[in-house]
Amino acid sequence: MAPRFYLETLGCPKNDVDSAKLVGALTADGMVATDDAQAADLVVVNTCAFIDEARRESIDTILELDEQRPAGSRLVVTGCMAERYGDELAAELPEVDQVAGFGTAFNQRTAQSTVQPAAANGRRLIPVSEAPIPDFDLLNLPRPASPVPWAYVKIAEGCDRTCGFCAIPSFRGPQRSRDIDQIVTEVDQLEAREIVLVAQDLASYGKDRPGQLGAGSIVPLVDAVAARVDRVRLLYLYPSDLTDELIDSICRSGVPYFDLSLQHVSKPLLRRMRRWGDGQRFLDRIADIRRREPDAAFRSNFIVGYPGETEDDHDQLLDFVERAQLDWCGFFSYSAEDGTYAADLDGAVDPELMTERLAELRELQDGITAARRDALIGETMTVLVDESGVGRSHREAPEIDGVVHVGQNVVVGQFSEVTIVDALGPDLVASGAMP
């Protein structure tokens, strides 16, 4: 009987792509996926280390799966937390058999060939890999066809920016963009109706390879993918790189969905974050896009409580949220990260005040989102049916936005024209649906 593996993925869509690549590699090695950790020979946790809350979730998941897995199985921790805190994890979590950083191969054979003498608890422990060069590159590994009608595709790894709050470049490294041909090949392999392009800094795709790709390469890439699938969607666009050419390409693709990485709107605070822009520039760009494409949908995320954030900064953000009328917004409390520029800044915001500001912003945005969804009642729209009774229009990105409830008779994986008859908070209800 082929050995079985169980994979748990935490964090962002980019981790989902890495996990899909791992599934492809483990399957090619002769292993079989299982949805039951208690039946697995190999249990893998792809961790997130972006903020403290994500790290706590990763640790909790590791310990929970350790309790579930059968005797004789192996527990491997990979992903951002493994890369950033590998030695610490290995020292503090004897339950883990291997801590594998990015590009470290692990499978049934490598686990068996690198075991140490049994630990006191009867389990064999595998040391943290110290290979300076990855055995394989996750970025360009093949992956299996998508099990759902959509799929994430990572077009680059790493980031060249120096945002004050972000530690990602310290463990993901500088940006490295893939070839367009490699990306298009992966798109074909996935056999999905919708492709969601992701990267740490999506719109900067190609800048790191001026001789082969160059700045602005995101536009021909979007056009190339749009020519092969029904929908192409972009996540995480840095506002300074949102050029007219890129806006035109997004609108031309038929999915006018703009996920703008704004983080704040106060100009002094943004400079303290080591970021570009200000609220008025953002509002002007949003208005310009809406003039070109009135049906455009917008998402953004904002950090609350960054060191030095004043009451006036907070009021500016509230005013922006009210005026921008974005479809979707995420608000997150600032998390101090070791080694980042912001970690040593003065002006720490009291946690209770941070919580109050978060609640105020979320309440405001919830009302805006609900009103924008209510305004769609009576509209006819095209939805891609992701699963029985659930679809999405161009306004909803998978997994992070609301959904459209459709009739059970609509075929999964197909597009359908539906009429909206109701709205339930972030979700829409089409005629004939039973949410």
KABELHU-V815933 format. One record per pair of residues at least 6 apart in sequence whose ideal C-beta (glycine too) atoms are under 8 Angstrom apart, sorted by the first residue. I is the first residue (numbers start at 1). J is the second residue. Records with the same first field share a line. If there is no record, write none. Layout:
I = J  J
This chain:
2 = 30  31  32
3 = 30  31  32  41  42  108
4 = 31  32  33  34  39  40  41  42
5 = 26  31  32  33  34  40  41  42  43  44
6 = 33  34  35  36  37  39  40  42  43  44  65  69
7 = 19  22  23  26  33  44  46
8 = 37  43  44  45  46  61  65
9 = 15  16  19  46
10 = 45  46  47  48  54  57  58  61  79
11 = 46  47  48  50  54  79  80
12 = 48  50  198
13 = 152  196  198  235  399
14 = 152  154  198  199  200
15 = 46  48  79  80
16 = 152
17 = 143  152  153  154  198
18 = 46  79  102  138  154
19 = 46
20 = 143  144  151  152
21 = 138  139  141  142  143
22 = 44  46  78  138
23 = 33  143  144
24 = 141  142  143  144
25 = 105  107  136  141
26 = 33  42  107
27 = 33  144
28 = 142
29 = 107  108  109
30 = 108
31 = 41  42  107  108
34 = 40
37 = 43  65  68  69
38 = 68  69  70
39 = 70
40 = 69  70  73
41 = 72  73  74  108
42 = 73  74  76  106  107  108  111
43 = 65  68  69  73  74  75  76
44 = 76  77  78  106
45 = 58  61  62  65  75  76  77  78  79
46 = 78  79
47 = 55  58  61  62  77  78  79  80  81  82
48 = 54  55  57  58  79  80  81
49 = 55  58  79  80  81  83  84  85  167  171
50 = 80  167  168
51 = 332  335  337
52 = 335
53 = 335
55 = 81  85
58 = 79  81
59 = 93
62 = 75  77  93  95  96
63 = 93  95
65 = 75
66 = 75  95  96
69 = 75
71 = 122
74 = 97  98  111  126
75 = 95  96  97  98
76 = 96  97  98  99  100  106  111
77 = 89  93  96  98  99  100
78 = 99  100  101  102  104  106
80 = 168  171  172
81 = 89
82 = 89  99  100  101
83 = 101  102  171  172
84 = 167  170  171
86 = 99  101  128
87 = 128
89 = 96  99  128
90 = 96  99  127  128
94 = 119  121  125
95 = 123
97 = 111  123  124  125  126
98 = 106  111  114  126  127  128  129
99 = 128  129
100 = 106  129
101 = 128  129
102 = 134  138  172
103 = 134  135  136  137  138
104 = 129  131  134  135
105 = 135  136
111 = 126
114 = 126  127
115 = 124  125  126
116 = 124  125  126  127
117 = 124
118 = 124
119 = 125
139 = 154  157  176  178
140 = 178  182
142 = 186  189
143 = 186  189  190
144 = 189
145 = 189  190  191  192
146 = 190  191  192
148 = 192  386  387
149 = 192  193  194  384  385  386  412  413
150 = 192  193  194  195  196  231  384  386  398
151 = 190  192  194  195  196
152 = 196  197  198
153 = 183  186  187  190  195  196  197  198  225
154 = 178  198  199
155 = 177  178  183  197  198  199  202  205  221
156 = 175  176  177  178  199  200  201  202  204  205  208
157 = 172  173  175  176  199  200
158 = 169  172  173  174  175  176  200
159 = 166  168  169  172  174  175  200  201
160 = 169  174  175  201  204  207  208
161 = 169  201  238  274
162 = 169  274  341
163 = 263  273  274  275
164 = 272  273  274  275  306  340  341  342  345
165 = 263  273  303  306  334  335  337  340  341  342
166 = 337  340
167 = 337  338  339  340
168 = 200
169 = 200
170 = 339
172 = 200
174 = 208
175 = 199  200  201  204  207  208
176 = 208
177 = 205  206  207  208  209  213  217
179 = 212  213
180 = 213  217  220  221  224
183 = 221  224  225
184 = 224  225  228
187 = 195  225  228  229
188 = 228
192 = 229
193 = 229  230  231  384  413  415
194 = 229  230  231  232  233  255  384  398
195 = 225  229  231  232  233
196 = 232  233  234  235  397  398
197 = 221  222  225  232  233  234  235
198 = 235  236
199 = 205  236
200 = 236
201 = 236  238  241
202 = 218  234  235  236  237  238
203 = 218  237  238  241  242  243  246
204 = 215  218  238  241
205 = 213  217  218  221
206 = 212  213  214  215  216  217  218  221
207 = 213  214  215  217
216 = 243  245  246
218 = 234  241  246  249
219 = 243  245  246  249
222 = 232  234  246  249  250  253
223 = 249  252  253
225 = 232
226 = 232  249  252  253  254
230 = 254  384  415
231 = 253  254  255  384  394
232 = 253  255
233 = 255  257  394  397
234 = 250  257  258  259
235 = 259  397
236 = 259  261
237 = 246  258  259  260  261
238 = 261  276
239 = 260  261  262  276  277  281  282  285
240 = 276  277
242 = 258  260  285
247 = 258  288  289  292
248 = 292
250 = 256  257  258
251 = 292  293  296
254 = 394
255 = 394
256 = 289  293  295  296  297  394
257 = 296  297  298  299  394  395  397
258 = 286  289  296  297  298  299
259 = 298  299  300  397
260 = 282  286  298  299  300
261 = 300  301
262 = 277  282  300  301  302
263 = 270  273  275  301  302  303
264 = 270  273  275  302  303  306  309  313  317
265 = 278  279  282  302  316  317  320
266 = 278  279  309  312  313  316  317
267 = 277  278  279
268 = 308  313
269 = 306  308  309  310  313
270 = 276  277  278
272 = 306  307  308  342  345
273 = 303  306  342
274 = 341
279 = 316  317  319  320
282 = 320  324
283 = 320  323  324
286 = 298  324  326
289 = 296  298
290 = 296
295 = 394
297 = 327  328  394  395  396
298 = 324  326  327  328
299 = 326  327  328  329  330  397  400  401
300 = 326  328  329  330
301 = 329  330  331  332
302 = 317  329  330  331  332  361
303 = 332  333  334
304 = 314  317  331  332  333  334  354  357  358  361
305 = 333  334  349  351  353  354  357  358
306 = 334  342  349
307 = 334  342  345  346  347  348  349
308 = 345  346  347
309 = 334  347  349
314 = 357
317 = 361
318 = 360  361  364
321 = 329  361  364  365  368
322 = 364  368
325 = 368  372
326 = 365  368
327 = 369  372  395  401
328 = 369  400  401  426
329 = 361  365  368  369
330 = 400
331 = 358  361  362  365
332 = 358
333 = 351  354  355  358
334 = 342  349  354
336 = 342  343
337 = 343
366 = 425
369 = 402  425  426
370 = 423  425  426
373 = 402  423  425  426  427  428
374 = 423
376 = 420  423  428
377 = 420  421  422  423
378 = 419  420  421
379 = 419  420
380 = 417  418  419  420
381 = 393  404  417  418  420
382 = 393  394  415  416  417  418
383 = 391  392  393  404  406  415  416  418  430
384 = 391  392  413  414  415
385 = 391  406  410  411  412  413  414  415  416
386 = 392  398  403  412
387 = 412
388 = 408  412
389 = 405  406  407  408  410  433  434  435
390 = 403  404  405  406
391 = 403  404  405  406  410  416  418  430
392 = 398  401  403  404
393 = 404
395 = 401
396 = 402  403  404
401 = 426
402 = 425  426  427  428
403 = 427  428
404 = 418  420  427  428  429  430
405 = 427  428  429  430  433  434  435
406 = 416  418  430  432  433
407 = 430  431  432  433  434
408 = 434
409 = 432
410 = 416  418
418 = 430  431
419 = 430  431
420 = 428  429  430  431
421 = 429  430  431  433
422 = 428  429
423 = 429
424 = 435
427 = 435
429 = 435
